[in-house]
Amino acid sequence: RPQVPGLVFFSALAMVACLVSLPLLAIEVAQGAFVVKAPQGWLILLYVAIGPSILSQLFFMRSVELIGPGRAGVFVNLVPVFAPILAVLILGEQLALYHGVALLLVLGGIFIAERLAKRA
């Protein structure tokens, strides 16, 4: 495995993803399907680009450095926990019983995985 700093690797992947997305963007623009309401649409686009796309990856890379890939990978399962929380806070969605059940299942799974890792 080549020794490449995480930030360099992430930047390379982000550039490849951007290049792969450009033809799709060109198709949308050519078809007139690219519509962003200004300024709210641009703010949402900026939020999505910075929050989930950049910061989450940087935080995850740092967690891999601190606790290792095996333990950090378990916490990827928290994504479905934070999604409804953010939907309530940002979009005003209503929480339902199944959100609570899902939260307990995810946290239970993380707890079990962490306990088994400590025994091994």
Buried (B, 14 or more C-beta within 10 A) or exposed (E): EEEEEBEEEBEEEEEEEEEEEEEEEEEEEEEEEEEEEEEEEEEEEEEEEEEBEEEBBEEBBEBBEEEEEEBBBBBEBEEEBEEBEEBEEEEEEEEEEEBEEBBEEBEEEBEEBEEEEEEE
